[in-house]
Amino acid sequence: MNNLLNAENNGTALIILEKTAYPAWLEQQDKRCQNWLENTQYKGDGLALIPNNQGKLSQALFVVTDAHDYFACGDLIKQLPQGQYLLQAQAEHVTAISFGWLVGAYQYDRYITDKSDKTLASLAINNAEIVASAIKFAQATALTRDLVNTPAADMMPVDIAQATLELAETFNGAVTQIIGDELLVHNYPTIHAVGRASINTPRLIDLTWGDKSHPQVTLIGKGVCFDSGGLDMKPAAGMRNMKKDMGGAAHVLGLAQLIMAHNLPIYLRVLIPAVENAVSSNALRPGDVVTTRKGLSVEIHNTDAEGRLVLCDALAEAENDEPELIIDFATLTGAMRVALGTEIAGFFSNNDQIAAEITSAGSKISDPVWRMPLHKPYDDLFQSTIADMTNCPTQPFGGAITAALYLQRFVEKTDWVHFDVMAFNVRHLPGRPLGGEAFGIRAVFDYLQARFK
């Protein structure tokens, strides 16, 4: 990735303009350039390759609607001929262009046999700080995408643990794990209950990094490596992309990489309950009652509402440290996708100021997030006749809200943010190919960076 974006001052000119600036730019060009653009019927939108008098490429022009959009130039790296280009753009657009350039190069090709040479263009920017930052953000995005894109056969709890160990080794962090029946010994009963039916042993992965004297931020990621639905089994169509149900884990690892790569002055803890929701003779059953780490008993109404079960034990553990902030990411509900579609990250929070600041951060960097309500009257929908609560209501309405309310019962005194994300692109957009995607991690990082300077 480093050779695709360089802190240099040489290369073929690449001019990136907004549409509103194109007419003035065109007037300033020589007659040869103007004639070329006119005769090639260039309309001031997209890419134009402009030759010199010898027919060789003299400059490339790329015109976009909004150059502040971090994905506006997301397909450009694959459209340009090979070679190095020197960016010419307004200073306020360079950061967005750099990020879009790099994420546009992403391709998940682990299982593709033909890896023939696909050399891409490189971009020179005369600003080493912007280059270094863009590479860090693109690497974190790629990590999240890679983890989500990997099929479940190669991304089970042990594989998430390995990815966490590699991240810790890179940034001098530490990792511990509680595995299998040890989860019962250490009082993580809901993580164990969801994962016990799989031959892929459930575990709680615990990464720590930084100076303990700094403010603590704890990240929690849902790591359901494959979700069959359990005994309340999903139909085939609903199961097809359930390799992505560990997308919450992928998101917190990508966010952790951003935090550590920027050496943010916080003490970071990352908790990942990693399981496979499988079917076997000892699978969790509808109607079973499980007593959580917090001590609340939960009647299982539906085994396909398993994500909140693995998260609730991790949330209860996270509060033990009394951190400044707990943030969880999860591919939790289809209801959130119905509400917001697949391209906006919905979130909930018990702190209005934090919610507003994360939303504001995301709007500035093309990482849109939208706060949803923790509507407390819906708490009544969890009533059980034989336990403290059920794991989900019997009625289907407001599913993202009720899932968040379930989780909130396990966070009593700490500022908390819960992201319910798609983790997957269902259509190609500039810089965003089909498959795994990171939603909200840049917005959250910018908020954390502003708060913990």
LOFIMAR-294990 format. One record per residue (C-alpha): residue number from 1; residue in three letters; x, y, z. Coordinates in pm, 1 decimal. Each point is the difference from the previous one (the first is absolute). Layout:
LOFIMAR-294990
     i    aa          u          v          w
   NUM   ALA          X          Y          Z
...
END
This chain:
LOFIMAR-294990
     i    aa          u          v          w
     1   MET        0.0        0.0        0.0
     2   ASN      287.4      233.4       77.7
     3   ASN      121.9        6.8     -362.8
     4   LEU     -342.0      116.9     -122.1
     5   LEU       19.7      331.8      186.4
     6   ASN      331.4      177.9       34.8
     7   ALA      123.5      319.6      164.2
     8   GLU      176.1      123.8     -312.7
     9   ASN      -12.3      291.6     -240.6
    10   ASN       22.5     -160.0     -342.5
    11   GLY     -221.7     -174.4     -251.3
    12   THR     -252.1       68.7     -273.2
    13   ALA     -235.2      276.0      106.6
    14   LEU     -333.2     -124.8      138.1
    15   ILE     -241.6      289.0       33.6
    16   ILE     -305.8      -62.8      216.0
    17   LEU     -272.9      263.2       -9.6
    18   GLU     -358.3       45.1      105.5
    19   LYS     -250.7       55.6     -279.9
    20   THR      -56.6      359.4      105.6
    21   ALA      370.8       74.9      -49.8
    22   TYR       34.2     -167.4     -338.8
    23   PRO     -115.8      287.3     -227.0
    24   ALA      250.3      244.6      150.5
    25   TRP      278.2     -258.3      -24.0
    26   LEU      -81.1      -73.1     -363.8
    27   GLU       19.6      367.8      -93.1
    28   GLN      355.9       12.7      133.2
    29   GLN      123.9     -288.2     -215.7
    30   ASP      174.9       35.2     -333.2
    31   LYS     -187.8      -49.3     -325.6
    32   ARG      143.1     -347.9      -52.1
    33   CYS     -144.8     -123.9      330.7
    34   GLN     -334.1      170.2      -60.0
    35   ASN      -27.6     -147.5     -348.7
    36   TRP       84.9     -346.3      123.7
    37   LEU     -268.0        5.0      269.5
    38   GLU     -255.6      141.9     -244.6
    39   ASN       78.1     -250.3     -276.1
    40   THR       -7.8     -296.1      240.3
    41   GLN     -340.3      125.9      117.4
    42   TYR      112.1       30.4      360.2
    43   LYS     -286.9      149.6      198.9
    44   GLY      178.9      102.7      317.2
    45   ASP      -76.4     -316.5      192.8
    46   GLY      228.6     -293.1       80.6
    47   LEU      338.5      -83.0     -150.8
    48   ALA      171.6      155.1     -301.7
    49   LEU      349.7      -95.4     -119.7
    50   ILE      168.2      290.9     -176.0
    51   PRO      299.3      -60.8     -233.3
    52   ASN      286.0      228.9      -94.1
    53   ASN      105.9       85.8     -355.4
    54   GLN      178.1     -336.4      -32.6
    55   GLY     -311.4     -192.8       99.3
    56   LYS      136.5      -99.6      341.5
    57   LEU     -200.9       52.3      316.1
    58   SER       53.0      354.5      117.1
    59   GLN     -252.0       24.7      281.5
    60   ALA     -306.4     -171.5      142.8
    61   LEU     -310.8      189.1       98.6
    62   PHE     -264.2     -133.3      237.6
    63   VAL     -311.9      205.0       73.6
    64   VAL     -235.9      -92.7      283.9
    65   THR     -312.1      146.5      151.1
    66   ASP      137.3       25.4      354.4
    67   ALA      372.0      -39.4       62.6
    68   HIS      -61.8        6.4      375.1
    69   ASP     -160.8     -343.1      -39.6
    70   TYR      255.3     -254.7      120.5
    71   PHE     -115.8     -249.4     -262.2
    72   ALA      -35.8      236.5     -297.8
    73   CYS      334.6     -118.6     -138.5
    74   GLY      -46.4     -358.2      114.1
    75   ASP       12.0     -156.3     -347.8
    76   LEU      266.3      228.0     -143.5
    77   ILE      300.9     -217.4       80.3
    78   LYS     -142.9     -278.2     -219.2
    79   GLN      -94.4      233.0     -285.7
    80   LEU      337.8      163.2      -58.2
    81   PRO      282.2     -152.7     -207.3
    82   GLN      298.8     -129.8      192.8
    83   GLY      253.3      256.5      113.3
    84   GLN       42.3      259.1      272.4
    85   TYR     -222.4      305.8       13.7
    86   LEU       58.1      325.8      184.7
    87   LEU     -313.5      132.1      165.3
    88   GLN     -118.5      350.9      -74.1
    89   ALA     -307.0       82.0      208.3
    90   GLN     -133.5      247.0      252.5
    91   ALA      174.7      -46.6      336.0
    92   GLU     -328.1      -70.4      181.3
    93   HIS      -68.0     -293.9     -233.3
    94   VAL      334.1     -182.0       25.5
    95   THR      -78.4     -208.9      308.2
    96   ALA     -324.6     -133.5     -148.3
    97   ILE      163.9      -69.2     -336.4
    98   SER      285.3     -191.3      166.7
    99   PHE     -234.5     -226.8      193.4
   100   GLY     -224.3      -64.5     -300.1
   101   TRP      301.1      -78.0     -216.9
   102   LEU      125.7     -269.6      236.2
   103   VAL     -327.9     -169.6       92.6
   104   GLY      -78.8      -13.8     -371.1
   105   ALA      296.2     -232.4      -43.3
   106   TYR     -147.9     -259.1      235.1
   107   GLN      -66.1     -348.5     -133.6
   108   TYR      -60.6     -319.3      194.6
   109   ASP      180.4     -263.6     -206.2
   110   ARG       98.4     -265.7      255.1
   111   TYR     -179.0     -276.9     -189.2
   112   ILE       57.4      120.5     -356.5
   113   THR      237.5     -231.8     -184.3
   114   ASP      101.3      237.8     -278.1
   115   LYS      192.2      277.0      171.9
   116   SER      149.7      140.5     -319.2
   117   ASP      173.0      335.4       17.0
   118   LYS     -251.2      275.0       72.9
   119   THR      234.9      289.6       59.1
   120   LEU     -191.3      311.6       91.2
   121   ALA       85.2      364.1      -38.4
   122   SER      167.0      182.5      287.8
   123   LEU      -69.8      348.1      130.6
   124   ALA      254.4      252.3      122.6
   125   ILE     -105.0      258.6      253.9
   126   ASN      241.0      259.5      128.7
   127   ASN     -112.0      -47.3      360.8
   128   ALA      150.7     -284.7      204.3
   129   GLU     -244.4       42.1      290.4
   130   ILE     -308.1      -42.3     -219.5
   131   VAL      155.6     -301.5     -172.0
   132   ALA       82.4     -171.3      330.1
   133   SER     -349.0       61.6      138.4
   134   ALA     -175.8     -120.0     -316.3
   135   ILE      198.9     -324.0        7.2
   136   LYS     -101.2      -64.1      363.1
   137   PHE     -369.2       52.6      -73.8
   138   ALA       13.3     -212.8     -312.9
   139   GLN      179.1     -281.7      182.1
   140   ALA     -261.5       -2.6      277.2
   141   THR     -277.4       -6.5     -260.5
   142   ALA      171.3     -285.2     -183.8
   143   LEU       40.5     -199.1      322.1
   144   THR     -370.7       30.3       74.4
   145   ARG      -94.2      -92.3     -355.9
   146   ASP      239.5     -296.8       -9.9
   147   LEU     -134.1     -149.1      322.0
   148   VAL     -362.0       31.4     -113.3
   149   ASN       72.2     -132.3     -349.0
   150   THR      174.3     -313.7      122.5
   151   PRO     -231.1     -304.1      -16.6
   152   ALA     -104.2     -150.8      330.6
   153   ALA      207.6     -312.5      -61.0
   154   ASP      308.7      219.8       35.9
   155   MET     -139.2      255.3      247.5
   156   MET     -109.8     -187.3      309.0
   157   PRO       65.7      109.3      361.9
   158   VAL      358.4     -125.8      -11.1
   159   ASP       61.2      204.7     -316.9
   160   ILE     -139.5      319.2      152.3
   161   ALA      227.4      -66.7      295.9
   162   GLN      296.8      -35.3     -234.9
   163   ALA      -82.7      330.4     -171.6
   164   THR      -19.4      164.3      342.7
   165   LEU      333.7     -148.2      104.4
   166   GLU      165.5      129.0     -317.2
   167   LEU     -138.8      348.0       59.6
   168   ALA      122.0       -5.4      359.5
   169   GLU      345.7     -112.0     -109.6
   170   THR       22.7      282.2     -253.5
   171   PHE      -85.9      268.4      256.0
   172   ASN      139.1     -153.7      320.3
   173   GLY     -334.3      -92.0      152.8
   174   ALA      -96.4     -304.3      205.0
   175   VAL     -264.8     -266.8      -61.2
   176   THR     -162.9     -250.2      233.2
   177   GLN     -272.0     -252.9      -81.4
   178   ILE     -260.6     -194.3      194.8
   179   ILE      -86.1     -307.7     -204.2
   180   GLY     -267.5     -269.1        4.6
   181   ASP     -124.1     -123.5      337.8
   182   GLU      229.9      251.3      170.1
   183   LEU     -266.7      252.8      -95.0
   184   LEU     -225.4     -166.6      257.3
   185   VAL      276.7       -5.0      260.5
   186   HIS       52.7      375.2      -46.7
   187   ASN     -372.9       77.4      -20.7
   188   TYR      -67.3       75.0     -365.6
   189   PRO     -302.9     -228.1      -33.2
   190   THR     -178.0      160.8     -295.0
   191   ILE      313.3       -2.4     -218.7
   192   HIS       39.3     -367.3       81.2
   193   ALA     -368.7      -77.8      -56.0
   194   VAL       -3.5      146.2     -349.7
   195   GLY      328.1     -156.9     -109.7
   196   ARG       -3.1     -340.9      170.5
   197   ALA     -168.2     -188.3     -287.5
   198   SER      287.9       66.4     -239.8
   199   ILE      320.3     -199.9      -37.2
   200   ASN      159.5      344.4      -31.2
   201   THR       47.5       76.1      366.9
   202   PRO     -150.8      327.7      125.4
   203   ARG      228.0      248.8      169.0
   204   LEU       30.0      350.9      141.2
   205   ILE      294.7      183.5     -154.3
   206   ASP      140.6      285.4      209.4
   207   LEU      250.4      249.1     -148.2
   208   THR      156.5      278.4      206.7
   209   TRP      233.4      277.3     -113.6
   210   GLY      140.9      326.8      126.1
   211   ASP       81.3      173.4      326.4
   212   LYS     -234.8      -92.0      285.4
   213   SER       26.6      354.0      133.3
   214   HIS     -181.3      127.5     -309.6
   215   PRO     -381.4        9.0      -28.2
   216   GLN     -138.0     -343.5      -83.5
   217   VAL     -215.7      -68.8     -304.5
   218   THR     -141.4     -349.9      -42.6
   219   LEU     -109.3     -133.1     -338.5
   220   ILE     -221.2     -307.7      -34.6
   221   GLY      -59.3     -183.6     -326.8
   222   LYS     -254.1     -267.6      -76.1
   223   GLY      197.3     -296.2     -130.5
   224   VAL     -263.5     -245.9     -121.6
   225   CYS      212.7     -164.7     -267.2
   226   PHE     -296.0     -167.9     -164.4
   227   ASP     -363.3       27.8       96.1
   228   SER     -221.2     -288.1     -103.3
   229   GLY     -268.5      140.5      227.2
   230   GLY       45.1     -296.3      234.5
   231   LEU     -304.9     -218.4       47.7
   232   ASP     -210.5      293.0     -123.4
   233   MET      183.3      -51.8     -325.5
   234   LYS       18.9      267.0     -267.7
   235   PRO     -125.2      -75.2     -351.7
   236   ALA      264.7      -49.2     -268.5
   237   ALA      -18.9      358.4     -126.4
   238   GLY       41.4      136.4      351.3
   239   MET      298.9     -222.8       66.0
   240   ARG      190.9       68.9     -322.9
   241   ASN      207.5      294.7      123.3
   242   MET       17.8      -91.6      367.1
   243   LYS      377.5      -15.6      -19.9
   244   LYS      -35.0      374.9       61.0
   245   ASP     -164.5      -46.3      340.8
   246   MET      341.5       51.4      158.4
   247   GLY        3.8      346.5     -156.9
   248   GLY      -13.8      164.7      342.3
   249   ALA      326.8     -169.0       93.6
   250   ALA      150.1      110.5     -330.9
   251   HIS     -108.1      358.1       67.4
   252   VAL      151.6       23.3      346.9
   253   LEU      327.2     -149.1     -124.7
   254   GLY        8.7      256.3     -280.8
   255   LEU      -76.3      278.3      247.3
   256   ALA      260.3     -136.1      242.0
   257   GLN      257.6        7.6     -278.4
   258   LEU      -80.8      366.9      -64.3
   259   ILE       31.9       82.6      369.4
   260   MET      329.5     -181.2       40.3
   261   ALA      150.9      116.9     -330.1
   262   HIS      -69.0      361.4      100.5
   263   ASN      124.7      -68.8      354.5
   264   LEU     -310.7      156.0      150.4
   265   PRO       55.8       78.7      371.3
   266   ILE     -257.0     -243.8      136.8
   267   TYR       11.4     -336.5      170.4
   268   LEU     -175.6     -227.8     -244.2
   269   ARG     -181.5     -322.5       73.9
   270   VAL     -164.1     -207.9     -274.0
   271   LEU     -237.6     -282.7       90.6
   272   ILE     -114.9     -242.4     -268.9
   273   PRO     -241.2     -280.4       89.9
   274   ALA       69.9     -237.7     -289.5
   275   VAL     -235.3     -291.1      -69.3
   276   GLU     -170.5     -198.0     -272.4
   277   ASN     -377.5      -25.0       36.3
   278   ALA      -32.7     -360.6     -112.9
   279   VAL     -246.0     -287.9       36.6
   280   SER       86.2     -314.1      193.7
   281   SER     -138.4     -221.9      275.9
   282   ASN      104.3      251.6      264.6
   283   ALA     -118.8      313.9     -181.2
   284   LEU     -177.9      274.1      191.0
   285   ARG     -377.1      -54.2      -27.2
   286   PRO     -297.3      236.0      -22.6
   287   GLY     -148.7       13.2      348.7
   288   ASP      328.9      -62.2      181.2
   289   VAL       97.4      241.4      277.1
   290   VAL      357.1      125.4       29.4
   291   THR      133.2      204.2      289.8
   292   THR      232.7      268.9     -131.6
   293   ARG      327.9      126.0      145.3
   294   LYS     -189.6      294.0      148.9
   295   GLY     -235.4     -239.9      179.3
   296   LEU     -310.4       73.0     -205.1
   297   SER     -181.0     -312.8     -116.5
   298   VAL     -102.2       -2.4     -366.1
   299   GLU     -264.7     -220.7     -157.0
   300   ILE       97.3      -85.6     -357.5
   301   HIS     -286.7       94.5     -225.8
   302   ASN      203.6      -39.2     -319.4
   303   THR      344.8     -154.9      -46.1
   304   ASP       57.8      224.5     -301.4
   305   ALA       15.8      299.1      235.2
   306   GLU      340.3     -124.3      113.3
   307   GLY      215.5      307.3      -60.8
   308   ARG     -143.9      186.3      297.3
   309   LEU       64.5     -307.0      215.6
   310   VAL      372.5      -10.2      -70.2
   311   LEU       24.6      379.0       28.1
   312   CYS     -177.6       27.5      334.3
   313   ASP      265.2     -197.9      188.8
   314   ALA      274.8      209.6     -160.4
   315   LEU     -181.9      322.9       90.4
   316   ALA      -36.3     -110.8      360.9
   317   GLU      372.7      -75.2       12.1
   318   ALA       88.1      332.3     -162.2
   319   GLU     -173.2      196.0      276.1
   320   ASN      221.0     -161.9      264.8
   321   ASP      288.3      227.9     -102.1
   322   GLU     -212.0      316.6       21.3
   323   PRO      129.4      126.3     -337.7
   324   GLU      -65.1      347.6     -134.9
   325   LEU     -193.8     -146.0     -290.6
   326   ILE     -126.6     -332.5     -131.9
   327   ILE      -63.1      -36.6     -373.9
   328   ASP     -134.8     -317.5     -154.4
   329   PHE      -38.2      -92.1     -365.8
   330   ALA     -227.1     -277.9     -121.9
   331   THR     -179.5     -126.8     -308.0
   332   LEU     -297.2      -31.0      228.9
   333   THR     -334.6       46.9     -174.6
   334   GLY     -158.6       -5.7     -342.6
   335   ALA     -236.3      260.3      141.2
   336   MET      274.7      261.8      -12.3
   337   ARG       52.1      -74.6     -367.9
   338   VAL     -374.0       43.3      -59.1
   339   ALA        9.5      333.3      182.5
   340   LEU      315.0      152.5     -150.1
   341   GLY       92.6     -218.6     -295.2
   342   THR      335.8     -170.2      -33.9
   343   GLU      230.0      302.8      -32.9
   344   ILE      -57.2      198.8      319.7
   345   ALA      119.9     -118.9      339.7
   346   GLY     -274.7       29.8      258.5
   347   PHE       99.1       44.8      362.1
   348   PHE     -140.7       53.9      347.3
   349   SER      148.0      179.8      298.0
   350   ASN      -85.3       89.9      356.3
   351   ASN      192.4      329.3      -34.2
   352   ASP     -143.6      275.7     -220.2
   353   GLN      324.7      195.8      -33.7
   354   ILE      205.4     -300.9     -104.5
   355   ALA     -266.7      -97.4     -253.4
   356   ALA       -7.1      348.0     -150.1
   357   GLU      378.3       21.4      -24.5
   358   ILE       35.6     -340.0     -167.9
   359   THR     -271.9       93.9     -247.8
   360   SER      171.2      330.1      -74.3
   361   ALA      337.1     -170.3      -45.0
   362   GLY     -142.4     -249.0     -247.4
   363   SER     -175.5      264.0     -208.6
   364   LYS      331.1      176.1      -64.7
   365   ILE      184.6     -306.5     -129.9
   366   SER     -261.7     -189.0     -204.6
   367   ASP      -58.5     -254.8      275.4
   368   PRO     -370.1       60.1       67.1
   369   VAL     -152.7     -123.5      324.1
   370   TRP     -351.7       52.3      132.5
   371   ARG     -116.2       -7.1      359.9
   372   MET     -304.8     -210.4       82.3
   373   PRO     -216.7       32.4      313.5
   374   LEU       26.9     -208.1      316.4
   375   HIS     -376.4       10.5       48.0
   376   LYS      -35.5     -120.9      358.0
   377   PRO     -371.5      -98.9      -12.4
   378   TYR      101.2     -286.8     -229.8
   379   ASP      178.6     -156.5      299.1
   380   ASP     -336.9     -150.6       94.8
   381   LEU       21.6     -222.0     -307.2
   382   PHE      266.0     -217.0      167.9
   383   GLN     -230.9     -132.2      271.2
   384   SER       30.0     -369.2       82.2
   385   THR     -219.3     -209.0      227.2
   386   ILE      286.5     -223.0      113.5
   387   ALA      314.6      218.5      -16.9
   388   ASP      110.6      359.8       47.9
   389   MET      -37.8       68.1     -371.6
   390   THR       -5.8     -157.3     -345.2
   391   ASN      276.4       43.1     -255.9
   392   CYS     -239.5      161.9     -250.2
   393   PRO     -363.9      104.6      -19.1
   394   THR     -264.6     -220.8     -158.1
   395   GLN     -110.2      280.2     -236.1
   396   PRO      226.9      102.8     -289.7
   397   PHE      -25.8      379.1        8.8
   398   GLY      283.6      236.5       93.8
   399   GLY      249.7     -285.4       -3.2
   400   ALA      314.0      214.7        0.2
   401   ILE     -132.0      204.6      292.7
   402   THR      -99.7     -300.7      208.1
   403   ALA      338.2     -164.4      -64.4
   404   ALA      173.9      315.1      124.1
   405   LEU     -227.6       14.4      305.6
   406   TYR       92.8     -359.6       81.0
   407   LEU      368.7       96.4       -5.8
   408   GLN      -57.6      314.0      204.2
   409   ARG     -112.2     -211.8      295.4
   410   PHE      362.5     -110.8       31.1
   411   VAL      146.9      352.2        2.8
   412   GLU     -106.8      177.5      318.4
   413   LYS      240.4      284.8       65.0
   414   THR      233.5       46.6     -298.9
   415   ASP      -29.7      219.3     -309.2
   416   TRP      -84.7     -244.5     -276.1
   417   VAL      -37.7       -6.9     -377.1
   418   HIS     -145.3     -297.1     -187.8
   419   PHE       43.8      -28.8     -377.7
   420   ASP     -225.3     -228.8     -201.1
   421   VAL      174.5      -25.5     -338.0
   422   MET      -42.7     -184.7     -328.8
   423   ALA      376.3      -66.2      -41.4
   424   PHE      -61.9      -81.0     -365.8
   425   ASN      -40.5      183.6     -330.6
   426   VAL     -286.3     -145.5     -201.7
   427   ARG       82.1      212.8     -305.8
   428   HIS      316.2      149.3     -146.0
   429   LEU       61.0      367.4       72.2
   430   PRO      317.3      201.3      -65.6
   431   GLY      266.8     -130.4      237.1
   432   ARG     -243.0     -250.7      148.8
   433   PRO       -6.2     -338.4     -176.1
   434   LEU     -254.6     -270.9       65.7
   435   GLY       70.3     -177.5      327.5
   436   GLY      135.3       91.4      340.4
   437   GLU       -2.8      363.9      102.4
   438   ALA       92.2      217.0      297.5
   439   PHE     -281.8      223.1      123.0
   440   GLY       44.6      262.5      270.2
   441   ILE      356.0      -76.6      107.8
   442   ARG      142.6      318.5     -151.3
   443   ALA     -277.4      206.8      157.5
   444   VAL       66.9     -155.3      340.0
   445   PHE      375.4       39.1      -34.9
   446   ASP      -29.8      369.5      -88.4
   447   TYR     -221.7       47.1      304.9
   448   LEU      249.6     -181.4      223.6
   449   GLN      292.9      190.2     -143.9
   450   ALA     -172.6      333.2       64.6
   451   ARG      -96.5     -101.2      355.4
   452   PHE      322.6     -165.8      110.7
   453   LYS      269.5      224.3     -146.8
END
